[in-house]
Structures are given as structure tokens and as C-alpha cells.
């Protein structure tokens, strides 16, 4: 029981620190009395005192807390049946289970519903036990030793760099069809020219294949045919260890970059990671487009993917952040960060270039399933995103609902078929978790300006009407930028 008390105490301390409290354990409040936890938050301008007890008799705890004079006081228990309130010396003291404490604290501090949760005691315990296991499991060291014993010392650096690159980018082309050779073959001319050109040094690729670290597969046909390599499970484990080591080794440089870019750092970290992912990476597209065309293409593809794959396991896993407390990103938080990231294209590219200098990001060409080039991207690993967010969490804000409503209305306004527009609106609301009232408020404002109708409740009609499309789009785009900039300035 004593160990459980200590673990709950440590959990609550970590939780309070997550909400910007400086916390002390076993704080004396008088020569003879001390409480389990004391905290002070400059940002909230609050003091807090907590007593932890595993019995139903809380009178002694209530007495200590009531005379402490702290702004917030709580008694935390281990049994939900003990929850309730106790009044002592005119103060009402909440008695809460440790897994209910976070919600109680958020209400007291008026924390926005969009601000990520710290998580339950059980999640925290599980995460702490994972963190206590050394990141380096020794597989990387064993692999390096194997290379040395095999007389491959001179290739170690190149092999490690390629494994890191593959872990971050998830795949890279290894060979492509020589266009000149292909033309000659098609015309019936015999030639001794090689049919494929290699991109990766053959010796390095052979080493990785020999130790079962990569797989190679073909994609496309004819002149577009290319070969790509990606990591096996064994290669992925070693790649993860390499990146963890690089983050640890370059932590000072990373912290310096985060400080230099300020709030843009966590915005980029969230804006380039999908809510649901098959590839746990940060992706930044290296092509400048109209910001609103990019935004609409982004939301349309995400909602379509959701509709098609929502019932399939291939949908992917929800992003969980490991370096900080586990957080579930609200899809509208990801969306507004995506917009800000590309609105500040040059700054975002500079950010990834800085990561690239540390070996934590790589530029890679992206091809479709037929082997056709799409664009170039700079990619970084999910672990880098997690590290950034553990240093600078994003602020809470209701602005994400305003931004999401504006984006949804803009997207739906371009659909001509009323019934399809209604169905698509429902899909947007479901995927982006947008309160319908938020969309109604935005439409009410446009209605006052004579640009659109209010939300139409009739289910077999379109959700709204636009009266002046040109002026409507002009104003809604201006509002999107204004909302994003207000979020950036928080």
C-alpha cells in the first residue's frame, strides 16, 4: 500500500507539472503538519494542496488542507466509492479518485476541452515502466560488432546512415529504368548499355540484404519501372535505435532549434503528422501551391480516406506521443497547424533543413503506385515530433473550431449537388469532430452580411446557400488566415 501511495503521489506530481505547476512532495505547512503535494502555477496564478489517503476517514486530511490557505485543495482516494465532498471551516473540499482528479482540475482551471489530456494513472504507470527500459536494446551495437567481425569496418558509417534514412523516409528508390536503354530496346536495337541505373551503392545494399535488414520491390512498368527498398522488422528496430541515439546526442542542438523557431516548432510537429497514420513520420511537401488549394485538397483527401477506410484495420493507428505524456491530437488542431505550416512555407522548410543537418530529416522523391514522380518531400521521424512537443506543448484554444468550421463551409460550398453537399458535410463533421453549432454560428455571421443563408435544417436539401460566391470566398479566405494568425499569436 505504501508503494501504491508513492506511485499515486508521483503520478499526481507529473500531472500537475504537465499543467504548468511547480510541485513539491511532502511540503510542511506547519511545524507539525505536512501534505503530500503542494504546487504553484504562475500561468494560472494558483496554489494547490493535495492529500492522498486510502481510507474513507478523511477528517484529519480535511483539517490540514482547510487551514493551509491554498487556492485549490483536494483529497485524493483510491476507491471511487469514497468520492464526494467534505466541508471544514467553511471550505468545501472535493474528494476524488486519482483517475477523476484530472477532470476535476481541468474544470477548476477552466482548461479548454481541446487541450490534450495527460492520461490515466494506469497509462502513466505503463508509460513510466516503458521509459525505465533503456532505449538502446543493444541491437545496434551487436550489429556494428558483427560488421567489424566480418571485416566490413569501412562500410559501417554508410550502412548506419542508410538505415537511419530508411527509418525516417520509410522507403527510397534503389534502381530506376534507364530511359535511353528502354527506347533502344523498344525500337529493336541491340545494346550493351545497362537497363537499370543504381541509386544506392551496390555494396551497401548487399550488406543490408545479407543481414535481412531491407526488402526490395519493383513498382511501375516500362520506362517508369523502379525498385524501392524498405526496412524489415529487424531493420526497423535498429533504425529506431539509431534515431533515438541521434536525438539524445543532439538534444542541445534540438533544443536550440526549438527555441529559435518558438511556437512554429510544435505547430510544424503537429501539422506534418497525420492523426491516423500508416507511416509514423513527419512529412513536408517541397512544392509551393496556393495555400487554399492545398488546404482543400488536404481535407478532401483525408475525409475521403476516412469514409473509405473507416471500417478497415488499414486505417492506421492514432498518433501517440511518447517523449511527453501520451496525447491524442484533436483533428482540428492538426488541421490548423497544417495550414500555418504551409502558410509559413519558407520558415517551415528552414526548420526541416536544420533537422536535416543533424541527420534527423531527409529529402526523398515520392512516386505513385505506377512509378510516376509526384513531388519531393522532406521527412523526419515521429520521435522528433514527440521530442518537440515534450519541450513546447501547444496552447489550448477554441479557435480550432472556428478554423474547422470555416474550412468545412468553404469545401462544401464548392459542391453543386445539394444532397451530396449534405452528406459530405456530415462526413466532415464526423471526421474533424466539429460541433454543428460552430458551423451554424459561422453561417449566421455570413447571413448577417447577406452572403449566405443560415444553416438549413431540412435533411433532404443542401445545408446552406451562397448568394455571392466571389465575395463569399474572398471573406472566408481572409477569415481563415486571420484565425490561423490569432492561433499563432496565442
NULUMPA-470668 format. One record per residue (C-alpha): residue in three letters; x, z, y. Coordinates in Angstrom, 2 decimals. Example, Ala and Ser with C-alpha at 12.3 -4.5 7.8 and 13.67 -1.06 7.14 Angstrom:
<recs>
+-----+---------+---------+---------+
: res :       X :       Z :       Y :
+-----+---------+---------+---------+
: ala :   12.30 :    7.80 :   -4.50 :
: ser :   13.67 :    7.14 :   -1.06 :
+-----+---------+---------+---------+
</recs>
This chain:
<recs>
+-----+---------+---------+---------+
: res :       X :       Z :       Y :
+-----+---------+---------+---------+
: unk :    0.00 :    0.00 :    0.00 :
: unk :    2.90 :    0.80 :    2.33 :
: unk :    4.31 :   -2.67 :    1.72 :
: unk :    0.91 :   -4.22 :    2.46 :
: unk :    0.71 :   -2.25 :    5.71 :
: unk :    4.12 :   -3.58 :    6.71 :
: unk :    3.16 :   -7.17 :    5.86 :
: unk :   -0.07 :   -6.98 :    7.86 :
: unk :    1.90 :   -5.47 :   10.75 :
: unk :    4.41 :   -8.34 :   10.63 :
: unk :    1.57 :  -10.88 :   10.40 :
: unk :   -0.20 :   -9.48 :   13.46 :
: unk :    3.09 :   -9.35 :   15.37 :
: unk :    3.72 :  -13.05 :   14.62 :
: unk :    0.13 :  -13.89 :   15.55 :
: unk :    0.39 :  -12.12 :   18.91 :
: unk :    3.71 :  -13.83 :   19.64 :
: unk :    2.02 :  -17.17 :   18.93 :
: unk :   -0.47 :  -16.32 :   21.70 :
: unk :    2.36 :  -15.57 :   24.13 :
: unk :    2.64 :  -11.79 :   23.73 :
: unk :    5.90 :   -9.85 :   23.71 :
: unk :    5.39 :   -7.39 :   20.86 :
: unk :    6.87 :   -4.07 :   19.76 :
: unk :    6.25 :   -2.33 :   16.46 :
: unk :    5.88 :    1.45 :   16.24 :
: unk :    5.57 :    1.95 :   20.01 :
: unk :    5.44 :    5.57 :   21.22 :
: unk :    2.57 :    6.12 :   23.67 :
: unk :    3.23 :    9.86 :   23.97 :
: unk :    5.89 :   12.27 :   22.67 :
: unk :    3.81 :   12.84 :   19.53 :
: unk :    1.85 :    9.61 :   19.11 :
: unk :    2.86 :    6.08 :   18.32 :
: unk :    0.82 :    3.00 :   17.50 :
: unk :    1.51 :    0.21 :   15.03 :
: unk :    1.70 :   -2.61 :   17.57 :
: unk :    1.99 :   -2.89 :   21.34 :
: unk :    2.06 :   -6.17 :   23.22 :
: unk :    2.19 :   -7.56 :   26.74 :
: unk :    1.46 :  -11.11 :   27.84 :
: unk :    2.48 :  -12.30 :   31.28 :
: unk :    0.44 :  -15.51 :   30.99 :
: unk :   -2.74 :  -13.62 :   30.02 :
: unk :   -1.87 :  -10.59 :   32.20 :
: unk :   -2.96 :   -8.29 :   29.36 :
: unk :   -1.60 :   -5.36 :   27.38 :
: unk :   -2.72 :   -4.77 :   23.82 :
: unk :   -2.57 :   -1.94 :   21.32 :
: unk :   -3.32 :   -2.15 :   17.59 :
: unk :   -3.65 :    0.46 :   14.88 :
: unk :   -3.68 :   -0.65 :   11.23 :
: unk :   -5.49 :    1.51 :    8.69 :
: unk :   -6.68 :    1.01 :    5.14 :
: unk :   -9.34 :    3.73 :    5.15 :
: unk :  -12.84 :    3.99 :    6.57 :
: unk :  -11.93 :    7.07 :    8.65 :
: unk :  -10.66 :    5.64 :   11.93 :
: unk :  -11.32 :    8.56 :   14.30 :
: unk :   -7.65 :    9.50 :   14.69 :
: unk :   -6.72 :    5.85 :   15.38 :
: unk :   -9.54 :    5.55 :   17.91 :
: unk :   -8.36 :    8.67 :   19.72 :
: unk :   -4.81 :    7.33 :   20.10 :
: unk :   -5.94 :    3.91 :   21.30 :
: unk :   -8.59 :    5.22 :   23.72 :
: unk :   -6.10 :    7.31 :   25.66 :
: unk :   -3.41 :    4.59 :   25.69 :
: unk :   -4.87 :    2.74 :   28.69 :
: unk :   -4.16 :   -0.70 :   27.24 :
: unk :   -6.38 :   -3.61 :   28.29 :
: unk :   -7.20 :   -4.62 :   24.72 :
: unk :   -7.36 :   -2.20 :   21.79 :
: unk :   -8.20 :   -2.88 :   18.15 :
: unk :   -8.31 :   -1.11 :   14.83 :
: unk :   -7.40 :   -3.50 :   12.01 :
: unk :   -8.58 :   -2.76 :    8.46 :
: unk :   -8.08 :   -4.33 :    5.03 :
: unk :  -11.70 :   -4.23 :    3.90 :
: unk :  -14.39 :   -6.35 :    5.62 :
: unk :  -16.89 :   -3.61 :    4.74 :
: unk :  -15.15 :   -1.31 :    7.26 :
: unk :  -15.67 :   -3.74 :   10.18 :
: unk :  -17.71 :   -2.65 :   13.15 :
: unk :  -17.12 :   -0.69 :   16.38 :
: unk :  -16.34 :    2.87 :   17.34 :
: unk :  -16.86 :    4.44 :   20.77 :
: unk :  -14.42 :    7.07 :   22.01 :
: unk :  -14.07 :    8.45 :   25.54 :
: unk :  -16.22 :    5.68 :   26.94 :
: unk :  -14.28 :    2.87 :   25.30 :
: unk :  -15.73 :    0.67 :   22.59 :
: unk :  -13.03 :   -0.21 :   20.07 :
: unk :  -13.55 :   -3.18 :   17.70 :
: unk :  -12.77 :   -2.53 :   14.04 :
: unk :  -11.83 :   -5.87 :   12.46 :
: unk :  -10.42 :   -7.18 :    9.20 :
: unk :   -6.96 :   -8.70 :    9.62 :
: unk :   -8.33 :  -12.19 :    8.90 :
: unk :  -11.04 :  -11.75 :   11.54 :
: unk :   -8.62 :  -10.49 :   14.17 :
: unk :   -7.54 :  -13.92 :   15.43 :
: unk :  -11.10 :  -14.99 :   16.26 :
: unk :  -11.74 :  -11.65 :   17.99 :
: unk :   -8.54 :  -12.03 :   20.03 :
: unk :   -9.36 :  -15.62 :   21.00 :
: unk :  -12.76 :  -14.50 :   22.31 :
: unk :  -11.17 :  -11.70 :   24.31 :
: unk :   -8.58 :  -14.05 :   25.83 :
: unk :  -11.10 :  -16.88 :   26.32 :
: unk :   -8.97 :  -19.26 :   24.24 :
: unk :  -10.34 :  -22.81 :   24.00 :
: unk :  -11.79 :  -23.93 :   20.68 :
: unk :   -9.42 :  -26.90 :   20.81 :
: unk :   -6.30 :  -24.72 :   20.82 :
: unk :   -4.77 :  -24.73 :   17.29 :
: unk :   -5.35 :  -21.66 :   15.13 :
: unk :   -2.43 :  -19.53 :   13.96 :
: unk :   -3.93 :  -19.17 :   10.48 :
: unk :   -4.94 :  -16.52 :    7.98 :
: unk :   -2.81 :  -13.70 :    6.58 :
: unk :   -2.66 :  -15.46 :    3.20 :
: unk :   -1.43 :  -18.72 :    4.78 :
: unk :    1.17 :  -16.81 :    6.77 :
: unk :    2.43 :  -14.92 :    3.71 :
: unk :    2.69 :  -18.15 :    1.75 :
: unk :    4.50 :  -19.87 :    4.61 :
: unk :    6.91 :  -16.96 :    5.08 :
: unk :    7.81 :  -16.95 :    1.41 :
: unk :    8.47 :  -20.66 :    1.60 :
: unk :   10.63 :  -20.18 :    4.71 :
: unk :   12.63 :  -17.48 :    2.93 :
: unk :   13.72 :  -20.07 :    0.37 :
: unk :   16.87 :  -21.82 :    1.68 :
: unk :   16.12 :  -25.32 :    2.96 :
: unk :   19.15 :  -26.70 :    1.18 :
: unk :   18.45 :  -26.54 :   -2.54 :
: unk :   21.92 :  -27.79 :   -3.33 :
: unk :   20.80 :  -31.24 :   -4.50 :
: unk :   22.63 :  -32.92 :   -1.63 :
: unk :   25.85 :  -31.01 :   -2.32 :
: unk :   25.61 :  -31.79 :   -6.04 :
: unk :   25.08 :  -35.46 :   -5.28 :
: unk :   28.09 :  -35.57 :   -2.95 :
: unk :   30.20 :  -33.85 :   -5.63 :
: unk :   29.02 :  -36.40 :   -8.19 :
: unk :   30.11 :  -39.24 :   -5.88 :
: unk :   33.52 :  -37.64 :   -5.47 :
: unk :   33.97 :  -37.08 :   -9.21 :
: unk :   33.01 :  -40.73 :   -9.72 :
: unk :   35.74 :  -41.95 :   -7.37 :
: unk :   33.25 :  -43.03 :   -4.70 :
: unk :   34.54 :  -40.87 :   -1.84 :
: unk :   34.88 :  -43.78 :    0.59 :
: unk :   31.16 :  -44.58 :    0.30 :
: unk :   29.78 :  -41.06 :    0.86 :
: unk :   29.15 :  -41.38 :    4.61 :
: unk :   27.42 :  -44.77 :    4.31 :
: unk :   25.31 :  -43.58 :    1.36 :
: unk :   24.18 :  -40.42 :    3.21 :
: unk :   23.34 :  -42.39 :    6.35 :
: unk :   21.26 :  -44.90 :    4.38 :
: unk :   19.39 :  -42.10 :    2.59 :
: unk :   18.63 :  -40.49 :    5.98 :
: unk :   17.46 :  -43.81 :    7.37 :
: unk :   15.19 :  -44.41 :    4.38 :
: unk :   13.73 :  -40.91 :    4.55 :
: unk :   12.80 :  -41.43 :    8.20 :
: unk :   11.68 :  -45.07 :    8.13 :
: unk :   10.19 :  -44.90 :    4.58 :
: unk :   11.35 :  -48.44 :    3.80 :
: unk :   13.77 :  -51.08 :    5.07 :
: unk :   14.28 :  -54.74 :    4.13 :
: unk :   17.24 :  -55.29 :    1.82 :
: unk :   17.17 :  -59.10 :    1.43 :
: unk :   15.32 :  -62.00 :    3.02 :
: unk :   14.90 :  -65.67 :    2.13 :
: unk :   17.39 :  -67.96 :    3.83 :
: unk :   15.23 :  -70.39 :    5.80 :
: unk :   17.78 :  -73.24 :    5.66 :
: unk :   18.16 :  -72.93 :    1.89 :
: unk :   14.39 :  -72.82 :    1.47 :
: unk :   13.96 :  -76.04 :    3.47 :
: unk :   16.62 :  -77.78 :    1.35 :
: unk :   15.04 :  -76.64 :   -1.91 :
: unk :   11.60 :  -77.81 :   -0.80 :
: unk :   12.97 :  -81.27 :    0.06 :
: unk :   14.59 :  -81.59 :   -3.39 :
: unk :   18.18 :  -81.43 :   -2.12 :
: unk :   20.60 :  -79.57 :   -4.39 :
: unk :   22.64 :  -76.93 :   -2.60 :
: unk :   25.05 :  -74.16 :   -3.48 :
: unk :   24.02 :  -72.12 :   -0.48 :
: unk :   22.73 :  -68.63 :   -1.38 :
: unk :   18.94 :  -68.49 :   -1.50 :
: unk :   18.83 :  -64.90 :   -0.12 :
: unk :   20.82 :  -63.13 :    2.54 :
: unk :   21.52 :  -59.45 :    2.03 :
: unk :   20.94 :  -56.95 :    4.81 :
: unk :   22.34 :  -53.86 :    3.10 :
: unk :   25.91 :  -53.68 :    1.82 :
: unk :   25.57 :  -54.50 :   -1.91 :
: unk :   27.98 :  -51.75 :   -3.00 :
: unk :   25.96 :  -49.07 :   -1.20 :
: unk :   22.69 :  -50.40 :   -2.61 :
: unk :   24.13 :  -50.45 :   -6.14 :
: unk :   25.22 :  -46.81 :   -5.81 :
: unk :   21.74 :  -45.74 :   -4.74 :
: unk :   20.12 :  -47.71 :   -7.56 :
: unk :   22.58 :  -46.37 :  -10.13 :
: unk :   21.67 :  -42.76 :   -9.30 :
: unk :   17.92 :  -43.52 :   -9.28 :
: unk :   17.53 :  -42.81 :   -5.55 :
: unk :   15.85 :  -46.06 :   -4.47 :
: unk :   13.45 :  -48.69 :   -5.75 :
: unk :   13.44 :  -52.33 :   -4.64 :
: unk :   10.36 :  -54.53 :   -4.49 :
: unk :    9.52 :  -58.03 :   -3.30 :
: unk :    6.86 :  -58.87 :   -0.74 :
: unk :    5.54 :  -62.17 :    0.53 :
: unk :    6.14 :  -65.67 :   -0.80 :
: unk :    8.03 :  -68.80 :    0.13 :
: unk :   10.11 :  -68.57 :    3.25 :
: unk :    8.51 :  -65.23 :    4.10 :
: unk :    9.58 :  -63.56 :    0.84 :
: unk :   11.61 :  -60.40 :    1.41 :
: unk :   12.88 :  -57.48 :   -0.63 :
: unk :   12.37 :  -53.91 :    0.53 :
: unk :   13.82 :  -50.64 :   -0.68 :
: unk :   12.26 :  -47.19 :   -0.52 :
: unk :   13.20 :  -43.79 :   -1.89 :
: unk :   12.28 :  -42.45 :   -5.31 :
: unk :   11.08 :  -38.84 :   -5.55 :
: unk :   14.66 :  -37.82 :   -6.28 :
: unk :   15.93 :  -39.76 :   -3.27 :
: unk :   13.19 :  -38.29 :   -1.09 :
: unk :   14.29 :  -34.73 :   -1.94 :
: unk :   17.90 :  -35.47 :   -0.98 :
: unk :   16.79 :  -37.34 :    2.15 :
: unk :   14.68 :  -34.37 :    3.25 :
: unk :   17.68 :  -32.11 :    2.82 :
: unk :   19.86 :  -34.43 :    4.91 :
: unk :   17.35 :  -34.40 :    7.78 :
: unk :   16.89 :  -30.61 :    7.57 :
: unk :   20.67 :  -30.25 :    7.86 :
: unk :   20.81 :  -32.62 :   10.83 :
: unk :   18.06 :  -30.71 :   12.63 :
: unk :   19.88 :  -27.43 :   12.02 :
: unk :   23.26 :  -28.85 :   13.05 :
: unk :   21.85 :  -30.49 :   16.20 :
: unk :   19.42 :  -27.72 :   17.19 :
: unk :   21.17 :  -27.10 :   20.53 :
: unk :   21.12 :  -30.78 :   21.39 :
: unk :   17.48 :  -30.99 :   20.32 :
: unk :   16.58 :  -28.00 :   22.48 :
: unk :   18.38 :  -29.65 :   25.40 :
: unk :   16.38 :  -32.87 :   24.93 :
: unk :   13.13 :  -30.91 :   24.70 :
: unk :   13.97 :  -29.05 :   27.89 :
: unk :   14.89 :  -32.29 :   29.69 :
: unk :   11.65 :  -34.08 :   28.75 :
: unk :    9.49 :  -30.99 :   29.21 :
: unk :    5.85 :  -31.36 :   28.28 :
: unk :    6.35 :  -35.01 :   27.34 :
: unk :    8.29 :  -33.84 :   24.26 :
: unk :    5.35 :  -32.20 :   22.44 :
: unk :    3.00 :  -34.91 :   23.73 :
: unk :    5.17 :  -37.58 :   22.10 :
: unk :    5.48 :  -35.44 :   18.97 :
: unk :    1.69 :  -35.31 :   18.62 :
: unk :    0.91 :  -38.77 :   19.98 :
: unk :    3.09 :  -40.61 :   17.46 :
: unk :    1.96 :  -38.73 :   14.34 :
: unk :   -1.34 :  -39.61 :   12.70 :
: unk :   -3.95 :  -36.95 :   11.94 :
: unk :   -4.13 :  -38.28 :    8.38 :
: unk :   -1.03 :  -39.98 :    7.10 :
: unk :    0.27 :  -41.71 :    4.05 :
: unk :    3.72 :  -41.72 :    5.65 :
: unk :    4.74 :  -38.40 :    7.20 :
: unk :    6.60 :  -39.85 :   10.17 :
: unk :    6.58 :  -40.31 :   13.93 :
: unk :    6.08 :  -43.98 :   14.85 :
: unk :    6.70 :  -45.55 :   18.26 :
: unk :    5.94 :  -49.25 :   18.63 :
: unk :    8.56 :  -51.18 :   20.59 :
: unk :    6.27 :  -53.60 :   22.40 :
: unk :    4.71 :  -53.27 :   25.82 :
: unk :    0.99 :  -54.09 :   25.92 :
: unk :   -1.91 :  -53.48 :   28.24 :
: unk :   -2.50 :  -49.75 :   27.84 :
: unk :   -6.27 :  -50.13 :   27.41 :
: unk :   -6.00 :  -52.97 :   24.89 :
: unk :   -3.58 :  -50.77 :   22.95 :
: unk :   -5.91 :  -47.77 :   23.17 :
: unk :   -8.98 :  -49.67 :   21.95 :
: unk :   -7.05 :  -51.35 :   19.14 :
: unk :   -5.74 :  -47.92 :   18.11 :
: unk :   -9.13 :  -46.19 :   17.99 :
: unk :  -10.87 :  -49.13 :   16.33 :
: unk :   -8.31 :  -49.34 :   13.53 :
: unk :   -8.37 :  -45.56 :   12.97 :
: unk :  -12.16 :  -45.34 :   12.82 :
: unk :  -12.37 :  -48.41 :   10.57 :
: unk :   -9.76 :  -46.94 :    8.25 :
: unk :  -11.73 :  -43.70 :    8.19 :
: unk :  -15.00 :  -45.45 :    7.34 :
: unk :  -13.41 :  -47.49 :    4.54 :
: unk :  -11.26 :  -44.77 :    3.02 :
: unk :  -13.07 :  -41.53 :    3.84 :
: unk :  -14.19 :  -41.11 :    0.23 :
: unk :  -10.85 :  -42.04 :   -1.28 :
: unk :   -7.85 :  -39.87 :   -2.09 :
: unk :   -5.67 :  -42.53 :   -0.44 :
: unk :   -6.96 :  -41.36 :    2.94 :
: unk :   -3.88 :  -39.17 :    3.14 :
: unk :   -3.18 :  -35.55 :    3.87 :
: unk :   -3.95 :  -33.73 :    7.07 :
: unk :   -0.78 :  -33.05 :    9.02 :
: unk :    0.51 :  -29.51 :    8.59 :
: unk :    3.32 :  -28.29 :   10.78 :
: unk :    5.94 :  -26.22 :    9.02 :
: unk :    8.53 :  -25.02 :   11.55 :
: unk :    5.94 :  -23.30 :   13.70 :
: unk :    2.75 :  -21.79 :   12.41 :
: unk :    0.65 :  -24.22 :   10.42 :
: unk :   -1.58 :  -26.08 :   12.85 :
: unk :   -4.38 :  -28.55 :   12.37 :
: unk :   -4.29 :  -31.11 :   15.15 :
: unk :   -7.63 :  -31.99 :   16.72 :
: unk :   -8.01 :  -35.79 :   16.57 :
: unk :   -8.79 :  -35.94 :   20.30 :
: unk :   -5.58 :  -34.05 :   21.06 :
: unk :   -3.71 :  -36.71 :   19.09 :
: unk :   -5.61 :  -39.44 :   20.95 :
: unk :   -4.90 :  -38.27 :   24.49 :
: unk :   -1.24 :  -37.70 :   23.55 :
: unk :   -1.09 :  -41.22 :   22.09 :
: unk :   -2.37 :  -42.64 :   25.39 :
: unk :    0.06 :  -40.60 :   27.51 :
: unk :    2.96 :  -41.55 :   25.23 :
: unk :    2.42 :  -45.28 :   25.78 :
: unk :    1.32 :  -44.90 :   29.40 :
: unk :    4.84 :  -43.50 :   29.90 :
: unk :    6.39 :  -46.20 :   27.70 :
: unk :    9.90 :  -46.17 :   29.17 :
: unk :   10.21 :  -42.39 :   29.08 :
: unk :    8.92 :  -42.26 :   25.51 :
: unk :   11.39 :  -44.92 :   24.43 :
: unk :   14.22 :  -42.99 :   26.08 :
: unk :   13.11 :  -39.91 :   24.14 :
: unk :   13.37 :  -41.72 :   20.80 :
: unk :   16.70 :  -43.24 :   21.82 :
: unk :   18.03 :  -39.73 :   22.34 :
: unk :   16.83 :  -38.74 :   18.87 :
: unk :   18.50 :  -41.87 :   17.52 :
: unk :   21.84 :  -40.69 :   18.92 :
: unk :   21.52 :  -37.57 :   16.74 :
: unk :   20.71 :  -39.55 :   13.60 :
: unk :   17.10 :  -38.32 :   13.74 :
: unk :   15.43 :  -41.64 :   14.57 :
: unk :   15.97 :  -45.26 :   13.57 :
: unk :   14.72 :  -48.63 :   14.75 :
: unk :   13.17 :  -50.73 :   11.99 :
: unk :   11.31 :  -54.08 :   11.78 :
: unk :    7.73 :  -53.86 :   10.50 :
: unk :    6.24 :  -56.55 :    8.26 :
: unk :    2.76 :  -57.07 :    6.85 :
: unk :    1.90 :  -57.40 :    3.14 :
: unk :    2.75 :  -61.12 :    3.24 :
: unk :    6.19 :  -60.53 :    4.69 :
: unk :    5.34 :  -61.63 :    8.23 :
: unk :    7.04 :  -59.81 :   11.09 :
: unk :    4.68 :  -57.66 :   13.19 :
: unk :    6.87 :  -55.72 :   15.62 :
: unk :    9.79 :  -53.31 :   15.82 :
: unk :    9.32 :  -49.54 :   15.73 :
: unk :   11.49 :  -46.50 :   16.31 :
: unk :   10.66 :  -43.89 :   13.71 :
: unk :   11.50 :  -40.23 :   13.32 :
: unk :   10.60 :  -37.66 :   10.69 :
: unk :    7.68 :  -35.24 :   10.65 :
: unk :   10.20 :  -32.39 :   10.60 :
: unk :   11.38 :  -33.38 :   14.08 :
: unk :    7.78 :  -33.28 :   15.32 :
: unk :    7.35 :  -29.84 :   13.77 :
: unk :   10.55 :  -28.60 :   15.41 :
: unk :    9.45 :  -29.80 :   18.84 :
: unk :    6.03 :  -28.15 :   18.58 :
: unk :    7.61 :  -24.89 :   17.46 :
: unk :    9.50 :  -24.88 :   20.77 :
: unk :    6.77 :  -26.03 :   23.17 :
: unk :    3.14 :  -25.79 :   21.98 :
: unk :    0.60 :  -27.98 :   23.71 :
: unk :   -1.84 :  -26.28 :   26.10 :
: unk :   -5.49 :  -25.75 :   25.37 :
: unk :   -7.84 :  -27.95 :   27.35 :
: unk :  -11.40 :  -29.23 :   27.35 :
: unk :  -10.03 :  -32.43 :   28.88 :
: unk :   -9.60 :  -33.90 :   25.40 :
: unk :  -13.39 :  -34.08 :   25.02 :
: unk :  -13.73 :  -35.86 :   28.36 :
: unk :  -10.99 :  -38.32 :   27.37 :
: unk :  -12.50 :  -38.89 :   23.93 :
: unk :  -15.97 :  -39.47 :   25.39 :
: unk :  -14.65 :  -41.99 :   27.93 :
: unk :  -12.69 :  -43.85 :   25.24 :
: unk :  -15.67 :  -43.94 :   22.89 :
: unk :  -18.05 :  -45.19 :   25.58 :
: unk :  -15.56 :  -47.91 :   26.59 :
: unk :  -15.17 :  -49.03 :   22.97 :
: unk :  -18.91 :  -49.01 :   22.22 :
: unk :  -19.73 :  -50.84 :   25.48 :
: unk :  -17.96 :  -53.94 :   24.13 :
: unk :  -20.22 :  -54.16 :   21.07 :
: unk :  -23.09 :  -56.60 :   21.73 :
: unk :  -25.33 :  -55.80 :   18.77 :
: unk :  -27.40 :  -52.66 :   19.63 :
: unk :  -27.73 :  -51.43 :   16.04 :
: unk :  -24.04 :  -51.90 :   15.29 :
: unk :  -23.21 :  -50.10 :   18.54 :
: unk :  -25.38 :  -47.14 :   17.48 :
: unk :  -23.76 :  -46.98 :   14.01 :
: unk :  -20.28 :  -47.30 :   15.46 :
: unk :  -20.93 :  -44.52 :   17.96 :
: unk :  -21.88 :  -42.19 :   15.11 :
: unk :  -18.65 :  -43.11 :   13.29 :
: unk :  -16.57 :  -42.39 :   16.41 :
: unk :  -18.29 :  -39.04 :   16.90 :
: unk :  -17.67 :  -38.07 :   13.29 :
: unk :  -14.03 :  -39.16 :   13.12 :
: unk :  -12.97 :  -37.84 :   16.53 :
: unk :  -15.18 :  -34.73 :   16.32 :
: unk :  -16.74 :  -35.40 :   19.74 :
: unk :  -19.72 :  -33.27 :   20.79 :
: unk :  -22.63 :  -35.60 :   21.60 :
: unk :  -23.33 :  -33.51 :   24.70 :
: unk :  -19.92 :  -34.50 :   26.06 :
: unk :  -20.79 :  -38.19 :   25.74 :
: unk :  -24.18 :  -37.57 :   27.35 :
: unk :  -22.54 :  -35.85 :   30.34 :
: unk :  -20.26 :  -38.82 :   30.96 :
: unk :  -23.18 :  -41.26 :   30.72 :
: unk :  -25.23 :  -39.10 :   33.10 :
: unk :  -22.47 :  -39.47 :   35.68 :
: unk :  -22.37 :  -43.27 :   35.31 :
: unk :  -26.15 :  -43.29 :   35.56 :
: unk :  -26.00 :  -41.50 :   38.92 :
: unk :  -23.72 :  -44.29 :   40.17 :
: unk :  -26.16 :  -46.92 :   38.88 :
: unk :  -23.63 :  -48.35 :   36.43 :
: unk :  -25.23 :  -47.36 :   33.12 :
: unk :  -28.29 :  -45.79 :   31.56 :
: unk :  -28.37 :  -42.26 :   30.27 :
: unk :  -27.96 :  -41.74 :   26.53 :
: unk :  -30.88 :  -43.43 :   24.76 :
: unk :  -32.36 :  -41.13 :   22.12 :
: unk :  -34.33 :  -43.85 :   20.27 :
: unk :  -32.48 :  -44.28 :   16.97 :
: unk :  -33.23 :  -47.99 :   16.38 :
: unk :  -31.87 :  -49.10 :   19.77 :
: unk :  -28.44 :  -49.26 :   21.36 :
: unk :  -27.08 :  -45.87 :   22.52 :
: unk :  -26.82 :  -46.89 :   26.20 :
: unk :  -26.97 :  -49.87 :   28.56 :
: unk :  -24.34 :  -51.09 :   31.03 :
: unk :  -25.63 :  -52.62 :   34.29 :
: unk :  -22.39 :  -53.74 :   35.97 :
: unk :  -19.74 :  -54.38 :   33.31 :
: unk :  -16.89 :  -55.25 :   35.66 :
: unk :  -17.30 :  -52.21 :   37.89 :
: unk :  -18.08 :  -50.00 :   34.88 :
: unk :  -14.80 :  -50.91 :   33.14 :
: unk :  -12.85 :  -50.54 :   36.36 :
: unk :  -14.13 :  -46.99 :   36.92 :
: unk :  -13.91 :  -45.86 :   33.29 :
: unk :  -10.29 :  -47.04 :   33.03 :
: unk :   -9.46 :  -45.18 :   36.24 :
: unk :  -11.11 :  -42.06 :   34.82 :
: unk :   -9.12 :  -42.35 :   31.57 :
: unk :   -5.84 :  -42.41 :   33.48 :
: unk :   -6.95 :  -39.58 :   35.76 :
: unk :   -7.98 :  -37.41 :   32.78 :
: unk :   -4.70 :  -38.08 :   30.97 :
: unk :   -2.66 :  -37.23 :   34.08 :
: unk :   -4.60 :  -33.99 :   34.57 :
: unk :   -3.81 :  -33.05 :   30.97 :
: unk :   -0.14 :  -33.87 :   31.54 :
: unk :   -0.03 :  -31.57 :   34.59 :
: unk :   -1.52 :  -28.53 :   32.80 :
+-----+---------+---------+---------+
</recs>
